[in-house]
Amino acid sequence: MRKQPDGYRGRRRLPKLPSGRYFAVVTTALVGAAVVALGAGAVVPDSTDSSYGRDPSNVAMSVQDRLSAVDKANRSGNRPGPAAAVDQGAPDLWLLPLHCAYEITTLYAMRWGVFHYGVDLACPLGTPYYASHTGTVVVARWYGGFGNGIVLDNGNGIETIYGHASKLLVTEGQHVEAGQLLGLVGSTGYSTGNHLHYEIHVNGVPTDPMPFMLARGVDIPRHLEAASGGMVIM
């Protein structure tokens, strides 16, 4: 039994409100509760939304089908034009991390019962990969499941992660420009084949790389970037 603080003299009876004031207080409380309930209803996830509580069985859909669906969703609505252009300075420039004919093998989605927080770009062992944006190397070493991994601090709360390298060609603390060589593609760490795992975090939160990059003039599925003259359709 919880010990009562010193001076406790048992339950106290609250003063009785006059009937008129009592009615006003109760009415105000009920109206306030209704407003709060309506506001809460606006933010409660809809259980019928397929993106809420995603079923791991969705991984059965082919990557190409899912790419088409993601691409359609990314391009829906009236988006502004790409933020990156040839005549813009390096600090605003975003680029593809690979210059080869890569294949997207895994999306930012559920896979094998866990969420995959990036896109996997498959290409041959030893293929060079590059910084997609200017930044500072904060990690360039063995990085758990990423194997040989690189993390760039790109500023404004943005980090880009490059995983599974066969060889790292930058060091921690080094400043790199957009398009600068970072490493060579491999299959180190938690990997089943040669590919670049490309991941983006915004303020510490993983973010789908494809719409993020598309909004900055880089079309990962179509291998296009505005900075190299590609027609990136928003």
C-alpha positions as CSV (number, residue, x, y, z in Angstrom):
1,M,0.0,0.0,0.0
2,R,1.5,3.4,-1.1
3,K,2.5,5.6,1.9
4,Q,0.6,8.8,2.0
5,P,2.5,12.1,2.2
6,D,2.8,13.8,5.6
7,G,-0.2,15.8,6.6
8,Y,-2.6,13.5,4.6
9,R,-6.0,13.4,6.4
10,G,-8.0,11.1,4.2
11,R,-10.2,11.9,1.1
12,R,-11.3,15.4,0.8
13,R,-14.6,16.4,-0.6
14,L,-14.5,19.0,-3.4
15,P,-16.7,22.1,-2.9
16,K,-20.1,21.8,-4.6
17,L,-20.5,24.1,-7.6
18,P,-23.7,26.1,-7.9
19,S,-26.1,24.3,-10.3
20,G,-25.7,27.0,-13.0
21,R,-22.0,26.9,-13.0
22,Y,-22.0,23.1,-12.8
23,F,-24.1,22.9,-16.0
24,A,-21.7,25.3,-17.8
25,V,-18.6,23.4,-16.8
26,V,-20.0,20.0,-17.9
27,T,-21.2,21.4,-21.2
28,T,-17.8,22.9,-21.9
29,A,-16.1,19.6,-21.1
30,L,-18.3,17.6,-23.4
31,V,-17.8,20.1,-26.3
32,G,-14.1,20.0,-25.8
33,A,-14.0,16.2,-25.8
34,A,-16.0,16.1,-29.0
35,V,-13.5,18.5,-30.7
36,V,-10.5,16.4,-29.5
37,A,-12.2,13.2,-30.8
38,L,-12.9,14.7,-34.2
39,G,-9.3,15.9,-34.4
40,A,-7.9,12.5,-33.4
41,G,-10.1,10.9,-36.1
42,A,-8.3,12.9,-38.7
43,V,-4.9,11.4,-37.9
44,V,-5.7,7.8,-37.0
45,P,-4.4,5.5,-39.8
46,D,-7.0,3.9,-42.0
47,S,-6.8,0.2,-41.4
48,T,-7.9,-0.3,-45.0
49,D,-4.8,1.5,-46.3
50,S,-2.5,-1.0,-47.9
51,S,0.5,0.9,-46.8
52,Y,-0.4,0.5,-43.1
53,G,0.7,-2.8,-41.6
54,R,2.2,-3.9,-45.0
55,D,1.8,-7.6,-45.6
56,P,5.1,-9.3,-46.1
57,S,3.4,-11.4,-48.8
58,N,3.6,-8.4,-51.1
59,V,7.2,-9.4,-51.9
60,A,5.7,-11.9,-54.3
61,M,5.0,-9.1,-56.7
62,S,7.8,-8.8,-59.3
63,V,10.3,-5.9,-58.9
64,Q,9.4,-4.7,-62.3
65,D,5.6,-4.5,-61.5
66,R,6.4,-2.7,-58.3
67,L,8.7,-0.3,-60.0
68,S,6.0,0.6,-62.4
69,A,3.6,1.2,-59.6
70,V,6.1,3.3,-57.6
71,D,7.0,5.2,-60.8
72,K,3.4,6.0,-61.4
73,A,2.8,7.2,-57.8
74,N,6.0,9.3,-57.9
75,R,4.9,11.1,-61.0
76,S,1.3,11.7,-60.1
77,G,0.1,15.2,-59.4
78,N,1.7,18.5,-60.4
79,R,5.3,18.4,-59.2
80,P,7.8,21.3,-59.5
81,G,10.6,20.9,-62.0
82,P,13.9,19.2,-61.0
83,A,16.0,21.0,-58.5
84,A,19.3,20.1,-60.1
85,A,20.4,21.5,-63.5
86,V,23.6,21.7,-65.4
87,D,24.2,25.3,-64.6
88,Q,23.7,24.9,-60.8
89,G,26.6,24.9,-58.4
90,A,27.9,21.7,-56.9
91,P,26.2,22.1,-53.4
92,D,22.8,21.7,-55.1
93,L,23.8,19.0,-57.5
94,W,22.4,15.4,-57.2
95,L,23.7,12.6,-59.4
96,L,23.2,8.9,-60.1
97,P,25.6,6.9,-57.9
98,L,26.3,4.5,-60.8
99,H,27.2,5.1,-64.5
100,C,26.6,1.6,-65.7
101,A,23.5,-0.3,-66.9
102,Y,22.5,-1.4,-63.4
103,E,19.4,-3.4,-62.6
104,I,17.1,-2.6,-59.6
105,T,16.7,-5.9,-57.7
106,T,15.2,-4.7,-54.4
107,L,13.0,-1.7,-53.6
108,Y,12.4,0.3,-50.5
109,A,9.8,-2.2,-49.2
110,M,9.2,-5.3,-47.1
111,R,11.5,-8.2,-48.0
112,W,11.7,-11.6,-46.3
113,G,9.6,-10.3,-43.4
114,V,11.7,-7.2,-42.7
115,F,11.8,-3.8,-44.2
116,H,14.5,-3.0,-46.7
117,Y,15.5,0.7,-46.2
118,G,17.1,1.4,-49.6
119,V,17.3,0.3,-53.2
120,D,19.7,-2.4,-54.5
121,L,21.4,-1.6,-57.8
122,A,22.9,-4.8,-59.3
123,C,26.0,-4.6,-61.5
124,P,29.3,-6.5,-62.0
125,L,31.9,-6.9,-59.3
126,G,34.4,-4.0,-59.3
127,T,32.0,-1.4,-60.9
128,P,32.9,2.1,-59.7
129,Y,30.3,4.0,-57.7
130,Y,30.2,7.7,-57.0
131,A,28.9,10.3,-54.5
132,S,25.4,11.3,-55.4
133,H,25.9,14.6,-53.6
134,T,28.6,16.7,-52.0
135,G,29.4,15.8,-48.4
136,T,31.7,14.6,-45.7
137,V,32.6,11.0,-45.2
138,V,31.6,10.0,-41.7
139,V,31.9,6.2,-42.2
140,A,34.2,4.4,-44.5
141,R,34.8,0.9,-43.0
142,W,33.2,-2.4,-42.3
143,Y,29.6,-1.4,-41.2
144,G,27.7,-4.4,-40.0
145,G,25.2,-5.8,-42.5
146,F,26.3,-3.2,-45.1
147,G,29.7,-4.9,-45.3
148,N,32.2,-2.3,-46.5
149,G,30.1,0.7,-46.2
150,I,30.3,4.5,-46.7
151,V,28.1,7.1,-45.1
152,L,28.2,10.7,-46.3
153,D,26.9,13.6,-44.3
154,N,25.4,15.7,-47.1
155,G,24.2,18.6,-44.9
156,N,20.7,19.8,-44.0
157,G,20.1,16.6,-42.0
158,I,20.6,14.3,-45.1
159,E,22.9,11.3,-45.1
160,T,23.5,8.9,-48.0
161,I,24.6,5.3,-47.4
162,Y,26.5,3.1,-49.9
163,G,26.8,-0.6,-48.9
164,H,28.5,-3.9,-49.8
165,A,31.6,-2.5,-51.5
166,S,34.4,-4.8,-52.6
167,K,36.8,-1.9,-52.0
168,L,36.6,1.6,-50.4
169,L,38.4,4.5,-52.0
170,V,37.7,7.3,-49.5
171,T,38.6,7.8,-45.8
172,E,36.6,9.1,-42.8
173,G,36.7,12.8,-42.5
174,Q,37.3,13.4,-46.2
175,H,35.3,15.9,-48.1
176,V,33.9,14.7,-51.5
177,E,32.1,16.4,-54.3
178,A,29.0,15.1,-56.2
179,G,30.3,12.6,-58.8
180,Q,33.5,11.8,-56.9
181,L,34.6,8.1,-56.9
182,L,33.8,6.4,-53.6
183,G,34.4,2.7,-54.0
184,L,33.9,-0.4,-56.1
185,V,30.7,-2.6,-56.1
186,G,30.9,-5.9,-54.3
187,S,28.9,-8.3,-52.2
188,T,30.3,-7.9,-48.7
189,G,28.2,-8.0,-45.5
190,Y,24.6,-9.2,-45.7
191,S,24.4,-9.7,-49.5
192,T,23.5,-12.4,-52.0
193,G,25.1,-10.9,-55.1
194,N,27.2,-8.0,-56.4
195,H,25.2,-4.7,-56.0
196,L,25.3,-1.2,-54.6
197,H,22.8,-0.7,-51.7
198,Y,21.9,2.9,-51.8
199,E,20.1,4.4,-48.8
200,I,19.0,7.9,-47.7
201,H,18.3,9.2,-44.2
202,V,16.7,12.6,-43.5
203,N,17.1,13.8,-39.9
204,G,17.9,10.2,-39.0
205,V,14.8,8.7,-40.6
206,P,15.2,6.3,-43.6
207,T,13.6,7.8,-46.8
208,D,12.6,6.1,-50.0
209,P,15.5,7.0,-52.4
210,M,13.5,7.0,-55.6
211,P,11.0,9.8,-54.9
212,F,13.6,11.7,-53.0
213,M,16.0,11.7,-55.9
214,L,13.3,12.2,-58.5
215,A,12.4,15.5,-56.8
216,R,16.1,16.5,-57.2
217,G,16.3,15.8,-60.9
218,V,17.5,12.1,-60.7
219,D,15.4,9.3,-62.1
220,I,16.9,6.0,-60.7
221,P,14.6,3.6,-62.6
222,R,15.3,5.3,-65.9
223,H,19.0,5.9,-65.3
224,L,18.6,9.6,-66.0
225,E,19.7,12.8,-64.3
226,A,19.0,16.4,-65.2
227,A,22.6,17.4,-64.6
228,S,23.8,15.3,-67.6
229,G,21.1,16.5,-69.9
230,G,18.6,13.7,-69.2
231,M,14.9,14.5,-69.6
232,V,13.7,13.8,-66.1
233,I,9.9,13.9,-66.2
234,M,8.3,14.8,-62.8
